[in-house]
């Protein structure tokens, strides 16, 4: 009798409990903010490419508990645990069909700030060249810091999941910020106001700005395209479909600017090619061989002609020499790298770089009679130092774990590298540029992720991120290596100094 009562109670509970219908639950609860096609609106895109930033059960907790300091509400009183679980599975499924995202759709997304008021001079008294931006991923904001006093001049909201590093206009007044779901934001540092934003892709990797400040290139995963925007008004100048020489569509791993070449250089994810997209001089004027394979003749009037260079392997990450004649590329297998001569369009050397180097975070400095380049590794606990005249390894410096970011400054004798992955994520190594030895290991917050260094304009101070939701940016004296100040922040990631970025300081990535 007791068993019967329990069974009937369980049956009644099963009848009254809501059945999981994730498509209906999404339409009823998520569509208004995240779009009918899960491609974003007021909220971010809810597709695997974007949700990759929310690992494991985090997505369940976000739906159940909401997201503090955002418009994301909690659904624990609306959806059952079973419904939330089913919804997370549904959101991680790839889209059955990718909608078009052409110039028309991109332009329709453009939102210009009607309240924006340009000014002739900065509305603050700080050194405009020593402004540093700190990206706070905890609640999707950027803090604008005075690089002398470290006073916060402003803190403004960004699109969801900023990625790839902000880019400054040549005079340092405007900054362009991109999110993983393709939104590009323009912000006026003088007026401390957003100018506008536009969605240049559905899932994007990074941006690059032309040396003259006229064009902004947006590298997209979804769709397979390169979007080129006018920096003046964020209008679309060109959308280029990305297909290899054999017609294979490809995502773009990253886009970089090559100032002396007046071009953007693209790393492609799905075809073994490098693309160079010109925005200035016509390619024949750059002295290339006649068989450089432009995409269509110049007489078509395309202001952004493409040069396609076949590579021996897929290249996911780049680093350029100072002349931008040579590009160092990391092999996807993580077993090494190669050097491509952009003038002749051929590989000229192999690189001994096992352990998946993070070349995009590499830096250079003068070392004796030569220039060396150093890079951390994403799989190995090491920093590799390479002679850029011979492409040979000078030294492999053992660290306490795989790292992600390296930084230095021309006025500093030291290189700083984090240990982003593994049990020693709270470590920051300081390496002497001459001896190539670790001279100090910092552990500012035990157990916390400590990463990414940026220097002030003069190199006097180094700013380090405590990459936690209740984190901070720690200011160090770059000579004594002593802590000077802590600035509380919400999961700060990258910091970007105006002067270092627009002058291509030898200690920062480009």
VOZA-485041 format. One line per field, with one value per residue (C-alpha): y, z, x; chain; residue number from 1. Coordinates in Angstrom, 3 decimals, m for minus. Each point is the difference from the previous one (the first is absolute). Layout:
v	Y ...
w	Z ...
u	X ...
chain	A ...
resi	NUM ...
***
This chain:
v	0.000 2.330 m0.899 0.773 3.419 0.828 m1.099 2.075 2.995 m0.407 m0.289 3.161 1.826 m1.181 1.188 3.442 0.541 1.897 m2.069 1.298 1.584 2.055 1.606 1.239 1.021 1.997 1.734 0.846 1.137 0.779 1.119 3.581 0.779 m2.569 m0.049 m2.510 m1.664 0.013 2.529 2.719 3.304 1.800 m3.114 m1.998 m2.703 m3.392 m2.270 m2.437 2.449 2.585 m2.345 m1.524 2.779 m1.573 m3.345 m2.944 0.684 3.763 0.343 m1.852 2.369 3.081 m1.096 m1.068 2.885 2.811 2.151 2.708 3.583 m0.927 m0.199 m3.802 m1.061 m3.209 m2.705 m2.345 0.829 m0.267 m3.040 m3.344 m1.527 m2.430 2.852 1.950 m3.058 m0.652 3.668 m0.052 m3.042 1.764 3.165 m1.972 m1.535 1.577 2.019 m1.989 2.884 3.113 3.043 2.488 2.768 2.187 3.737 0.567 m1.887 1.579 3.536 m0.685 m0.802 3.304 2.085 3.495 1.850 2.946 1.608 m0.095 3.474 0.332 2.256 1.760 m0.888 m2.696 0.662 m1.015 1.250 m3.274 m0.764 m1.260 m2.230 m1.680 m1.141 m3.712 m2.050 m2.970 m2.510 m1.385 m3.228 m0.648 2.379 1.070 3.470 1.919 2.290 3.056 0.654 2.966 m1.597 2.414 m0.018 m3.170 1.922 m1.464 2.612 m2.060 m3.491 m0.834 m3.039 m2.080 m2.684 m3.559 m1.788 2.482 m1.849 0.631 3.248 3.547 2.020 3.738 2.562 1.329 3.152 m2.012 1.716 m2.780 m3.625 m2.880 m3.044 m3.306 m2.747 m3.688 0.331 2.494 3.389 2.798 3.007 3.431 2.091 3.574 0.213 3.824 0.317 m3.216 m1.010 m2.874 1.116 m3.051 m3.706 m2.434 m3.773 m0.905 m3.777 m2.658 m1.542 1.899 m0.389 3.375 3.342 1.971 3.681 1.384 2.112 3.114 m0.619 m0.130 m3.682 m2.642 m3.671 m2.520 m3.691 m2.279 m3.654 0.258 0.643 m0.707 3.606 3.047 3.176 3.312 3.042 3.707 1.225 3.371 m1.088 m3.812 m0.484 m3.106 0.495 m3.644 m3.514 m2.603 m3.648 m2.153 m3.023 m1.617 m0.324 m3.310 1.501 m1.376 2.398 1.001 1.693 2.721 m0.766 3.599 3.200 2.275 3.313 0.280 3.802 0.313 m2.304 1.883 m3.303 m2.327 m3.522 m2.869 m3.368 m2.524 m2.843 m2.500 0.366 0.076 3.569 3.495 2.844 3.551 2.589 3.363 3.296 2.413 m0.438 m2.443 m3.278 0.299 3.277 m1.959 m1.909 m3.475 m2.691 m0.159 m3.267 1.277 m1.110 2.958 m0.777 1.619 2.716 3.491 1.468 m1.319 2.934 m2.078 2.329 m2.989 m2.519 m3.332 m1.871 m3.705 m1.755 m3.795 m1.261 m3.473 m0.288 1.590 3.040 1.146 2.731 2.651 2.198 2.543 1.232 3.757 0.530 m2.054 m1.874 m3.258 m1.640 m2.731 m2.460 m2.675 m3.449 m1.225 m3.298 1.898 m1.692 3.056 2.985 1.508 3.300 1.347 2.698 2.236 1.575 m3.228 m1.848 m3.063 m1.743 0.825 m1.730 m2.437 0.887 m2.301 0.804 m3.113 0.386 2.198 3.477 2.996 2.180 2.604 0.893 0.005 2.982 1.153 1.780 0.785 m2.761 0.685 0.580 m1.500 0.173 m2.893 m1.004 m1.877 m1.904 m1.959 m3.428 m1.119 m3.626 0.087 1.803 1.959 3.244 m0.332 2.756 0.129 1.953 1.840 0.203 m3.759 m1.305 m2.270 m0.565 1.974 m1.488 m1.896 1.382 m2.473 1.420 m1.350 m0.751 0.978 3.751 2.210 3.582 1.669 3.705 2.365 3.595 1.534 1.810 m3.138 m2.590 m2.673 m2.177 m1.060 m3.290 m1.647 m3.672 0.048 m3.728 m2.652 0.004 2.943 2.456 2.469 0.439 2.857 m0.474 2.922 m0.752 2.023 1.005 m0.382 m3.184 m1.632 m1.275 0.247 2.568 0.094 m1.974 1.945 m1.538 3.032 m1.934 m3.645 m2.280 2.749 0.221 2.697 1.044 2.622 2.895 3.472 2.815 3.713 2.290 0.517 m3.572 1.043 m2.155 m3.456 m0.807 m3.621 m1.540 m2.159 m1.799 m0.668 1.383 1.748 0.743 3.006 1.681 0.103 2.801 m0.900 2.159 m1.431 0.526 m1.147 m2.520 1.186 0.387 3.628 m0.140 m2.273 1.010 m2.242 m1.235 m2.628 m2.732 2.316 m1.562 2.081 3.505 2.251 3.178 2.516 0.936 m3.551 m1.193 2.843 0.127 m3.791 m0.121 m2.860 m1.487 m0.347 m2.292 1.561
w	0.000 0.870 m3.271 m1.910 1.649 m0.827 m3.596 m0.337 1.483 m2.462 m2.851 1.117 0.196 m3.473 m1.371 1.600 m0.707 m3.256 m2.827 m1.575 m3.412 m0.498 m3.289 1.608 3.191 m2.079 m1.938 3.194 2.133 m2.067 m3.479 0.911 1.012 m1.933 m3.315 m1.676 m1.712 3.165 m1.706 2.610 0.513 3.326 1.285 m1.593 m2.653 1.540 m2.394 0.638 m1.360 2.615 2.845 m0.173 2.433 2.563 0.884 1.747 2.411 m0.176 m2.612 2.307 2.864 m2.208 m1.096 3.505 1.992 m2.529 m0.518 2.491 m1.305 m3.339 m1.337 0.169 2.543 2.024 m1.266 2.981 0.898 m3.591 m1.376 1.732 0.304 m2.783 m2.270 0.652 m0.719 m3.261 m0.954 0.426 m2.274 m2.565 0.071 m0.603 m3.205 m3.239 m2.034 m2.726 m2.398 0.250 m0.987 m2.481 1.494 m2.976 m0.283 0.267 3.298 1.396 m0.830 1.446 3.337 0.223 3.051 0.285 3.322 m0.515 3.206 m1.074 m0.001 m1.505 1.768 m1.216 3.016 2.688 2.746 2.544 0.820 m0.235 m2.575 m3.052 m1.000 3.397 0.213 0.718 m0.574 2.259 m1.349 2.789 m1.250 3.253 m0.919 m3.533 0.662 m0.771 2.494 m1.347 2.187 0.340 m0.496 2.409 2.961 m0.863 0.662 m1.780 m2.472 m1.214 0.034 m2.959 m1.075 m2.942 m2.112 1.378 0.243 m1.324 m1.917 m1.974 1.520 m0.581 m2.844 0.164 m2.777 m0.954 2.130 2.955 0.260 m1.008 1.042 m1.743 2.013 m1.338 1.665 m0.796 m1.427 m2.592 1.469 m0.624 2.312 m0.638 3.076 0.205 2.738 m0.124 0.590 2.065 m2.090 m2.232 m3.623 m1.271 m0.707 m2.829 m0.275 m2.596 0.396 1.930 1.660 m0.308 0.987 0.017 m1.741 m1.598 m0.892 m3.046 0.660 m1.319 2.293 m2.836 0.011 2.560 m1.010 1.908 m0.142 0.140 0.808 m0.849 m2.814 m1.791 m0.822 0.524 0.682 m0.678 1.679 m0.403 3.350 m0.577 0.258 0.378 m3.425 m2.024 m2.623 m1.082 1.039 m1.441 m0.119 1.056 m2.193 m0.776 m3.486 m0.390 1.123 3.569 2.430 3.000 3.341 0.771 2.994 0.256 m1.951 0.474 m1.450 m1.906 m0.024 m2.468 m2.419 0.300 0.397 2.348 0.397 0.771 1.640 m1.354 2.109 m2.608 m2.986 m0.093 m1.239 1.150 m1.438 m0.447 m0.562 m1.281 0.897 m1.263 m2.901 m2.769 0.511 m3.190 1.406 3.008 m2.197 0.025 m2.550 m2.859 1.180 3.374 m0.676 0.683 0.384 m3.225 m2.045 1.382 m2.850 1.662 2.376 3.192 2.530 2.130 m2.317 1.498 m0.320 0.899 1.109 0.304 3.154 0.800 3.061 1.619 2.018 2.952 1.460 m1.350 0.978 m2.293 m0.167 0.291 m3.776 m0.485 m2.756 1.948 1.860 2.555 0.156 2.558 m1.272 1.078 1.100 2.611 m1.130 m1.399 m2.256 m3.243 m1.459 m3.110 m2.138 m0.952 m2.921 m1.884 1.538 1.119 3.124 0.780 3.333 2.574 3.682 2.920 1.981 1.593 2.631 m1.981 0.136 0.488 m2.630 0.150 3.432 m1.055 0.547 m1.236 1.471 m0.834 1.131 m0.658 m3.722 m0.979 0.712 1.695 0.172 2.995 0.336 2.761 m0.700 0.550 0.736 1.362 3.011 m1.972 m1.765 m3.287 m1.080 m3.738 m1.884 m2.742 m2.282 m0.096 1.210 2.403 3.644 2.368 3.178 1.367 3.458 2.254 1.898 2.615 m2.621 m3.363 m0.517 m2.079 0.053 m0.111 0.325 0.369 m0.834 m1.743 3.246 2.139 0.512 0.653 m1.795 1.872 m0.801 1.717 0.726 m1.140 m0.004 2.662 3.774 m0.033 m1.620 2.818 m1.172 m1.980 m1.117 m0.556 m2.452 m0.491 m3.670 0.040 2.009 m1.174 3.542 2.277 2.621 2.004 0.308 1.313 1.690 0.742 0.860 0.940 m2.032 m2.304 m3.738 m0.516 m3.600 m2.654 0.606 m1.502 0.561 0.312 m2.769 1.531 1.231 3.670 1.101 m0.919 0.365 0.776 m0.039 2.776 m2.353 2.497 0.416 3.189 m1.572 m0.427 m2.160 1.985 m0.772 0.421 m0.108 m3.153 1.315 3.619 m0.689 3.140 0.173 m0.125 m0.145 m0.447 m2.023 0.736 m3.205 m1.291 m1.600 m1.805 m3.013 m2.483 0.530 m2.907 0.182 m2.780 m0.609 0.041 m2.453 m2.539 m0.066 m0.176 3.097 m0.252 3.203 m1.089 m2.461 m3.212
u	0.000 2.854 1.728 m3.237 m0.331 3.618 m0.502 m3.174 1.808 2.836 m2.505 m1.779 3.317 0.948 m3.337 0.242 3.735 0.584 1.425 3.189 m0.612 3.173 m1.081 m3.230 1.806 2.490 m2.780 m1.886 2.917 3.102 m1.021 m0.841 3.582 2.018 m1.877 m2.279 2.959 2.187 2.264 m0.255 m1.752 0.086 1.752 2.830 m0.320 m0.840 1.861 2.893 2.594 m0.980 m0.901 3.461 0.916 m2.386 1.510 m1.653 m2.848 0.454 m2.755 m2.409 0.770 m0.361 m3.499 m0.978 1.500 0.289 3.061 0.861 0.314 m1.614 m3.535 0.077 m2.691 m0.191 m2.369 0.110 m3.616 m1.230 1.820 0.574 3.457 m0.919 m1.119 3.203 2.125 m1.863 0.304 3.776 0.239 m2.202 2.132 3.184 m1.368 1.315 m2.472 m1.720 0.586 2.153 m2.056 1.432 2.089 0.763 0.537 m3.754 m0.360 3.155 m1.113 m3.456 1.659 1.888 m0.890 1.458 m0.192 m2.344 1.270 3.653 1.547 3.508 2.503 3.139 2.139 m0.138 m2.536 2.659 3.516 1.957 2.698 m1.966 2.923 0.159 m3.607 m0.368 m3.142 m0.757 m2.516 m2.210 m1.558 m1.858 m2.796 1.017 1.403 3.180 1.712 1.835 3.053 2.342 3.427 1.703 m2.388 m1.990 m3.195 m3.020 m1.264 m2.946 m1.463 m2.215 m2.015 1.197 m1.657 0.069 3.370 2.552 2.695 3.156 1.203 m1.319 1.538 0.764 m0.178 3.475 m0.307 m1.319 m3.376 m2.380 0.011 m1.754 m1.081 m1.350 m2.037 m0.076 m3.519 1.194 m0.899 2.492 m0.169 1.546 0.792 1.336 2.645 0.021 m3.739 m0.273 m3.010 m0.987 m0.288 m1.858 0.143 m0.685 m0.190 2.635 m0.344 m1.898 3.047 3.271 3.652 1.738 0.420 2.840 0.162 1.824 3.098 m1.776 m2.975 m2.550 m0.954 m0.851 0.223 m2.123 0.960 m3.047 m0.538 m3.685 m0.641 3.285 0.747 2.180 m1.969 1.729 m1.554 0.581 1.286 m1.640 m3.631 0.208 m1.552 0.848 2.696 0.223 m1.025 2.363 m0.990 2.934 0.677 3.321 1.447 m1.840 m3.322 0.075 m1.759 2.072 m0.302 2.543 2.211 1.192 0.626 3.018 1.117 3.299 0.563 2.922 m1.794 m3.296 m1.785 m1.833 1.414 m2.381 0.641 m2.510 m1.362 m1.170 2.337 3.833 0.228 0.914 m2.019 1.228 m2.718 1.229 m1.631 2.677 2.363 m0.826 1.916 2.122 1.356 1.285 2.477 m1.551 0.740 m2.490 m1.601 m1.151 m3.601 m2.237 m3.709 m1.222 1.730 0.462 m2.016 m3.171 0.318 0.197 1.640 1.057 1.727 1.079 3.268 m0.144 3.200 0.064 1.744 1.386 m2.243 m3.034 1.080 m2.067 2.181 2.393 2.892 1.692 3.564 0.573 m0.020 m3.172 1.786 m0.007 m2.857 0.569 m2.880 m0.843 m0.922 m3.429 1.526 1.995 3.239 1.727 m0.303 1.158 1.155 m1.738 1.608 m2.923 1.910 0.599 m2.943 1.960 1.223 3.626 0.638 m1.342 m0.245 0.768 m3.139 m1.549 m2.694 m2.410 1.554 m2.271 1.667 m2.752 1.353 3.643 2.308 3.413 3.012 3.620 2.347 3.657 0.469 m3.328 m3.715 m1.722 m3.617 m1.426 m3.251 m1.760 m1.485 m3.583 0.922 3.541 1.416 2.539 0.884 1.903 2.394 0.810 2.679 m1.886 3.039 0.619 m3.401 1.885 m0.942 2.215 m1.420 m2.974 m0.830 m1.800 m3.002 m2.421 m2.648 m1.466 m0.420 m2.239 1.337 3.417 0.740 2.923 0.964 3.012 0.868 m0.179 2.752 m2.627 m2.519 m3.149 m1.749 m2.966 m0.691 m3.602 m0.702 0.383 0.472 2.435 m2.408 0.722 3.608 1.555 3.611 2.375 2.844 3.184 0.402 3.792 0.545 m3.245 m0.473 m3.040 1.029 m3.221 m3.220 m2.985 m3.051 m2.192 m3.201 0.370 m2.253 m1.276 0.633 2.623 0.525 0.680 2.374 m0.095 2.455 m0.604 1.227 3.458 0.389 0.172 m2.932 m1.279 m3.707 m0.950 m3.496 m1.409 m2.383 m2.800 m3.512 1.100 3.352 2.222 2.585 3.248 2.438 3.695 3.099 1.588 3.540 m0.230 m2.786 m1.782 m3.785 m1.194 m3.788 m3.037 m3.031 m3.038 m1.678 m2.433 2.110 2.421 1.706 2.006 1.361 0.884 2.100 m0.683 3.647 1.329 m2.623 0.087 3.843 0.392 2.198 2.490 m1.355 m3.627 m1.734 m1.232
chain	A A A A A A A A A A A A A A A A A A A A A A A A A A A A A A A A A A A A A A A A A A A A A A A A A A A A A A A A A A A A A A A A A A A A A A A A A A A A A A A A A A A A A A A A A A A A A A A A A A A A A A A A A A A A A A A A A A A A A A A A A A A A A A A A A A A A A A A A A A A A A A A A A A A A A A A A A A A A A A A A A A A A A A A A A A A A A A A A A A A A A A A A A A A A A A A A A A A A A A A A A A A A A A A A A A A A A A A A A A A A A A A A A A A A A A A A A A A A A A A A A A A A A A A A A A A A A A A A A A A A A A A A A A A A A A A A A A A A A A A A A A A A A A A A A A A A A A A A A A A A A A A A A A A A A A A A A A A A A A A A A A A A A A A A A A A A A A A A A A A A A A A A A A A A A A A A A A A A A A A A A A A A A A A A A A A A A A A A A A A A A A A A A A A A A A A A A A A A A A A A A A A A A A A A A A A A A A A A A A A A A A A A A A A A A A A A A A A A A A A A A A A A A A A A A A A A A A A A A A A A A A A A A A A A A A A A A A A A A A A A A A A A A A A A A A A A A A A A A A A A A A A A A A A A A A
resi	1 2 3 4 5 6 7 8 9 10 11 12 13 14 15 16 17 18 19 20 21 22 23 24 25 26 27 28 29 30 31 32 33 34 35 36 37 38 39 40 41 42 43 44 45 46 47 48 49 50 51 52 53 54 55 56 57 58 59 60 61 62 63 64 65 66 67 68 69 70 71 72 73 74 75 76 77 78 79 80 81 82 83 84 85 86 87 88 89 90 91 92 93 94 95 96 97 98 99 100 101 102 103 104 105 106 107 108 109 110 111 112 113 114 115 116 117 118 119 120 121 122 123 124 125 126 127 128 129 130 131 132 133 134 135 136 137 138 139 140 141 142 143 144 145 146 147 148 149 150 151 152 153 154 155 156 157 158 159 160 161 162 163 164 165 166 167 168 169 170 171 172 173 174 175 176 177 178 179 180 181 182 183 184 185 186 187 188 189 190 191 192 193 194 195 196 197 198 199 200 201 202 203 204 205 206 207 208 209 210 211 212 213 214 215 216 217 218 219 220 221 222 223 224 225 226 227 228 229 230 231 232 233 234 235 236 237 238 239 240 241 242 243 244 245 246 247 248 249 250 251 252 253 254 255 256 257 258 259 260 261 262 263 264 265 266 267 268 269 270 271 272 273 274 275 276 277 278 279 280 281 282 283 284 285 286 287 288 289 290 291 292 293 294 295 296 297 298 299 300 301 302 303 304 305 306 307 308 309 310 311 312 313 314 315 316 317 318 319 320 321 322 323 324 325 326 327 328 329 330 331 332 333 334 335 336 337 338 339 340 341 342 343 344 345 346 347 348 349 350 351 352 353 354 355 356 357 358 359 360 361 362 363 364 365 366 367 368 369 370 371 372 373 374 375 376 377 378 379 380 381 382 383 384 385 386 387 388 389 390 391 392 393 394 395 396 397 398 399 400 401 402 403 404 405 406 407 408 409 410 411 412 413 414 415 416 417 418 419 420 421 422 423 424 425 426 427 428 429 430 431 432 433 434 435 436 437 438 439 440 441 442 443 444 445 446 447 448 449 450 451 452 453 454 455 456 457 458 459 460 461 462 463 464 465 466 467 468 469 470 471 472 473 474 475 476 477 478 479 480 481 482 483 484 485 486 487 488 489 490 491 492 493 494 495 496 497 498 499 500 501 502 503 504 505 506 507 508 509 510
***
